[in-house]
Amino acid sequence: MDRKTEELRDIFMSVTEGETVTETQEESRGSLADRGDVGQRLSDVVDRMRERYAFRTDLDDDELSTLVRGFYDGETDADLARELEVSRHTVFRSRMDLHLLRETDLDAPFDLDVLRDWLDDDGDPLTDLADDLDVSASTVRRYRDALAARNESRAANDRYRGEFDSILADSDLTGGLTDDVKDDGLKDATEDAEVDVSF
């Protein structure tokens, strides 16, 4: 310790009448990192959706939360199916249950208005419609499910999709900001400081 540091230490100790150089800090008022566990928040939304709608797969809330995260990370249904060890069909149905539509989910190889009219009429069997459209019944089912999910989401004012957006946007923001603070917060402030100081 150099002479100036010693003098400062002596002045401090005489003024404070103590030997401690640090003081207990008050608890912070919170930060972006204090927004709760992202997984739990996603599970809460999934659970509320499960109560309101009839889910058609056996995936539990944790698996569905994983699916939500993967969807927002840009993973394909095939990626998610491998991760969750289920079929792509199960992933698709789960996405529809959660109102997680991709732009391509409504890019049908036939006129969707024909399917909309069929849904409104409740007339011919689906297989007859598939024959009329010259596609497989499973293709018609897929677009029927996508239309139903979009209609359901719109009827709820896209509330659940909005909640997923918000939770994961908070998570990205929190991660980015807190990582920067952890990595760089004191780097500039301590760049030229004397680090081998003992009181």
VENVEN-V823898 format. One record per run of one state. SS is the DSSP state (alpha for helix, beta for strand, coil for the rest). FROM is the first residue (numbers start at 1). LEN is the number of residues. Records with the same first field share a line. If there is no record, write none. Layout:
SS = FROM-LEN / FROM-LEN
This chain:
coil = 1-2 / 17-15 / 35-3 / 53-8 / 73-4 / 85-3 / 98-5 / 107-5 / 122-4 / 134-3 / 156-3 / 185-15
alpha = 3-14 / 32-3 / 38-15 / 61-12 / 77-8 / 88-10 / 103-4 / 112-10 / 126-8 / 137-19 / 159-26
